[in-house]
Amino acid sequence: MTTSFLFGQTRIDDIINAKEVERIEKVLSSDEMRGRRTFTPDIDKAADFIAGEFRKIGLQTLNQNKSYRQEFALVRPKFISASATFDGSAMDQKNIIVVTCQPDLHIDERSGYSFGNIKQGENLFSAAAAFIKSDKNVIVLVDNSFASNFSRLANFKRSIFKTDKNFVFVLADAMPSKFTIEAKHEISEQPLANVVGVLPGKTKRDDYAIFSAHYDHLGVGNPVNGDSIYNGANDDAAGTTAVIMLAKYFKALGNNERTIVFAAFTAEEIGGFGSQYFSRQFDPEKVIAMFNIEMIGTESKWGKNSAYMTGYEKTDMGSILQKNLQGTGFTFYPDPYPEQQLFYRSDNATLARLGVPAHTISTSKMDNEPNYHKVTDQIETLDMKNMAMIIKSIALSSRTIIAGKDTPTRVKVEDLR
């Protein structure tokens, strides 16, 4: 970076530098963390370390929680049986799909459920997802035109967030006046936790800017040349390191007009469940921008002083960032790998689909990243100085958004059929 920036008495190089980047990265990608696999004690150890960093920085917890850990449960219902009668006539079991966290469910017309419809011509899966996200007890009649795809709605109950609401999909044309629906499942719960810290805004506390990364990785696998630990130094201890460094910087700066949320997500590698749960806790209209940081430990295809932003063309956020970087020698490029659909494959995707200018920043050469998802993804393969430069550039590029002076345009919600 060719320019050094001074804000009051806070010099960015004194806070974000290669030495401090290496300190954090070394802990997160160490063999002691054993690859931070979801549902293991190892990822809990990583969560405790991140929470400890947030505590030392002096961040607040989200919604005045007692802990930086945003705890939730992933429920895996194992189907046993389902039955239903509509006006005295038995329904075929294959025409009933119940998404529930209850082992035994009994519903009839007196149960107080809402009713909904998925009509011919609608997007079946988007419509079904909307009913589930509504968080209401609901019985949904699915038009018979979806008969060939109806069974695929069972995917919704393979892994769901713990809830006391039930969602019943029935392949039928009309709602009966009298009915019974029963279902039995074997329920197992798996606890998860994001790590979230908050820096409240001075004047625009209800405007949120989010800096995020996932802290989970693949864990321990079959040995390769005697090494069985997938350390995940670049994927994504590098991004998590950036989030911690950005929290430290903005706390020291102490002049953010908008509220900043710093989030380390769990379970990205097994389906993005951490970011999905986190995103549901916010009104998307109040989220002004999301900077998701993924694999910034190696040089981009353009070399140093550069990174790319997924979905660059979908909002004007990229141009705002670049304007704020004038004179630094650093460039944010559009995603050079559009065929890989990265915009909808990372932890920014849930909020992006709701219109939030939520983008992922990366340097990963997706067509030639030699250590991706390998035991060789270790700290020795990363460039600490370049990482520090990228993190500084993210901090500097975001400053007018954090200050409430710039508001990126929203993502045009697309039809994702």
N, C-alpha and C positions, 0 to 999 in steps of 0.2 A: 504494500500500500504506500503510495507516494506522499500522502498527506497525513499529518498527525492532528487530531481534533481535540480541542480543549473546551469543556463545558463547565463554567464556573471553576472550581478547583479539582474537577474530576477529569483526569486525562485517561482516555480510553485504553492506551497501551499499558497503563499501570494496573488495570483490572483484567483485561483480556489479552493474554500473552501466552507464548508457547509453553512456558514453564508451568503455568496454572492449568492450561489445557492438558498437558501431559499428566499432571497430578491426578486429575479426575478420571481421565481416560484410562490410566494405568490401573486404577481400582476397579472400574466397571468391567474391563476386559481381562482381568487377572484370572489365573487358573482357579483361585479361591472362589470365584463366582460361578465356576463350572458351567459357563455358557448361558446362565440366566433363563433356563427353560421354564415355561409356564407350568404352574401347578407343582413346583418343586420348592424345597426350602432355599434353594440357591437364588431364585428370583425374589424371595422375601428378604434375603440378605441385601440384594441390590436395592430393593425398595427402601430398606432402612437407611442405606447409605445416602440415597437421593433425598429422603426426608430430612436426614441430618444436615445435609448441605442447605436445604431450604430453611431449616431452623437457624443455622448459623448466619445466613444472609438476613434473616428477619422478616421473611414473608408471612402473610396471614394465611390461614386455612380457608378453603372454599366454603362459603355459607356458614362460617363460624363453627365448622366441625372441630371436634376435639383433636383430630389428627390430620396430617397431610395425606394420609392414605385414604383414597376414595374407594371404599370397599363395596363390592357387589358380588352376586353369585350367578354362575352360569348353571342352568338347570338342563339336565338331559333326561327327558321322559322316554322310557322304554314302553312302547305300545303293547298292551295286553288284549284289550277288546273294546269294541264300541257298538252301540245299538241305538235305534231310534224308531219311534212310531209317530206317524203323521195322521191325525184323525183316525186312529185305530189301525192303520195299515203299517206293517213293518217296512222299514227302509233297508236297502242293501247296504251292508257294512262298508263296502268300498266307496259309497257315496257320502260318507261322513268323515270329516277330519277334525279332530279336537286338539287345539293347542292349549295346553294347561300345565300348571305346576302342581296340581292336586292329584293324588293317587286314585281317588274315587270321586267321580263327578256325577251328580244327578240333577237334571234340569227339566222343568216343565213350564207350561204357560203362566204359572204363578211365580216364577223365579225372578221376574223383573228385568229380564235381559232386553237390551236394545236390538233392533233388527236392521239389517242392511242388505244391499243387493250388489252383485257384480254382474253387470249387464253385458249382453252381446256387443262386441266391438271394443270393450274396455281392455286395458292392459291387465291381465289376470293377476300377475304377481305384484305389480305396483299397487293395485287396488287392495289386494289382500294385505300387503305390508302396511298400508295406511290404516286399515282397521285394527291391526295389531298395535300400531304405534298410538292409536287413540286411547289406549289404556282404559277401555270400557268393556264390561261384560256384553258380548254381542253374538248374535246368531246371524250368519251371512248366507243368504241364498245365492248360489252360483248358477248362472244360466247354463242350461244343458248344452249349449254350443261349446262349452269348455270341457266336455266329457273326456276327451282324449288327453288333456293336460291336468285334469283335476287332481290326480294322485300326486302330482309334483308339489302340491301345497303342503304335503307332509314334511317337506324340507324345513318348513318354518318351526317344526317342533323338535328338531334334532338338537338344537342348542338355543335356549331362550333365556332371557334375563328373568330372575325370580320376580314373580308378580302374583297378586291375589286375584287377578282378572283372568277370565276364560274366553276363548275365541273359538267359535264353532262354525265350520264351513260345511254347507249341505248342498249337494248337487240336486236342485229342485227348482220348479218354476213358480211355485206359490207357497206362501206361509199358511200352515193349517191353523184352525182355531184351537185345536187341542193337540198337544205333542208331549213326548217324553224323549229325552236324550241321556244316555248313560255312557260313561267311559271309564276304563281302568288303565292305569299306567304304573310302572315302577319308576319312582322318582329318585334321581341322584343329583346332589348339589356339589358344585366345585367353586370354592371361594377364589376371588380375584381382587386385585387392587391396582388402580392407577395411583400416581403420586402427583398431587396438585398443590401449588402455592399461588398466592394472589398478592398483587401490589395495587391497592385501591387507587383510583384516579382522583385527581384534585378537584376538577370541576365537572367531569363527564363520567361519573362513576358507573352509570348504566350502559356505557359503551365499552365493549370488550375487545381487546386485541389478544390473540392467543399465540404463544410460542410453544411448540410441542415436538415430541419425538417418541419413538417406542423404545422401551428399555429391555424387552424380552429378546431372546434369541433361541437357538436350537438345542442348547444343552450339551449332553454327552452322547456320543454315538460310537459306531464301530471304529477301532483304531486305524489311522492312516499313518504309516511310517512311525508307529509307536505313540501317536498323539490322538486322543479320543475326545478332546474338549473343543467344541466350536465356540471360540471366545467372542465372536461377534464384535471385534474392535471397531470396524467400520459400520457394521450393520447390527445395532444402531447405537452402540456406545458413543460413537462420534456425535450423533445428533443429540443424545441425552446430555453429553458434555456441553454442547452448545447451549442447550436450554438452561443448564445450571449457570454457565458463564453469563448469559444474557440477564438472568435474574439478578446476579451479583452486580452487574453493570447498572441496570435500571434502578435498582435499590439505592446504589451509591449516588446516582444522578438525582433522584428524588424529585423530579419535576414532571412526571407523567400526568397529563390531564385525563386521559382515558385509563380505565382499569386494565391492568395486564394480568393475564392468567398464564402460568407456566405449568405445563402438563407433561408427565412421563407416562406413556401408555403401556399397558400390559397386553399380552395376547394378540399382538399384530401378526405374528408368524402363524397363528392357527386360525385366523379368520377376521382379525381386526376388531375383536370384541371390546377391547379397552376403549378405543376411540369412539366406537358406536355408543357405548354406555355413557361416556363423558359427554358426547354431543347432545344426547337427549336431555341433559340437565340445563340446557341453555335455550332461551328464545332466540332462534336464528336471526331474527330481525335486529337483535341487539349486538350481535357479533359483527364487528366492523371489518376484521381481517384475521386470518389464521396463517401463521408461518410454520408449516410443518417441515421439520429438518430431518433428512434421511441420507445417510452415507455421504459425509463431506470430508472424509479422511484422506482421499486420494485426489490427484489433479483431475480436472475435467478434460474433455477432449480438446479444449482450447488452451490447456496449460494452467499456470498459476493465474491469480488475479481474476478468477472467473468461476461461475457456477451457473446452473440453469434452473428455471422455474417451470414446473408443470402447469399446463393450462394457461400459459402466458397470454394467449390471444383471447381468453374468455372474460377478462376484466382489464382495467387500466392499472392494476396494482403494479405490474412490472415497470411501467413507465414512471410511476411515482417513485419506486425504489431507485431507478436509474437516475432520475433527476436529483435525488438526494445524495448520489454518489459522485456527482460531478467533481472532478479534481482529484479523485482518489486512485484512478487507474484501474478500478474494479468494474467488471461488467456482468450483469445478469442476462443470460441468453434465454430465448425460448427453448423449450424441451426439444432436443434433437432426435428423440426416439418416439415420435408420435404413433408409430405402428404398435407400440407396446402398451398404449392406453394407460400411461402411468398416472395421469390425473385422477383416475377412478380406481387406482389400485393401492393407494396408500392411505394413511390415517386422516388425510384431509377430506376424503371422499364423502363421508356422511354429511358434513356441513356444506360441502360444495353442492351436493345434490339438492340442498335446501336454499340455494341461492347465495350462500356466503362466499365472498372472495377468499377462498381457502386454497392455498397452493402449497406444494411441496418444493423445497429447495434442496438440490443435490448436486454432486459432482460425479456421481457414479457413471462409469462408462458401461452402459447396459449391454452393449454389444461386445464388450471385451473387458470385463472386470475379473481378473484371474483368481481372486480369493473369495468371491461371493459364495456364501453358504458352504464354505470349506473350513477345515481345521486351520488352514493357513491365514484366516482373517484375524491377524494378531497385531498388536500395537506396533511391532517393528516394521510393518508394511505401511504405516501412516506417516504423513508429513505434518508434524506439530505446528511448524511455523505457518504453513499454508492453511491449516485448520483455524488457527488463531486469526489469520487474515480474513477468512470467510466469515467467522463469527462476528468480527468487528464490522465487516461490511453489512451483515444482516442488521446489526444494531444501528449503524449510521443510516442505512437505507430506510429504516422504519420510522425515523424520528418524527417526520411530519404527521404520520398516522397516529403515533403515540401521543403527539402534542395536540391532536384534534384539528389540525389544519387541513389535512387531506383525508378524504373518505373514498376508498376504492369503489368503483362500480360493482354491482352485484353480478353473479353468474346467472346467465339466462338458463332457467331450469329446463333441461332437455328431456325429450321423450326417450327413455333408456330401454325401449323394447328390444 
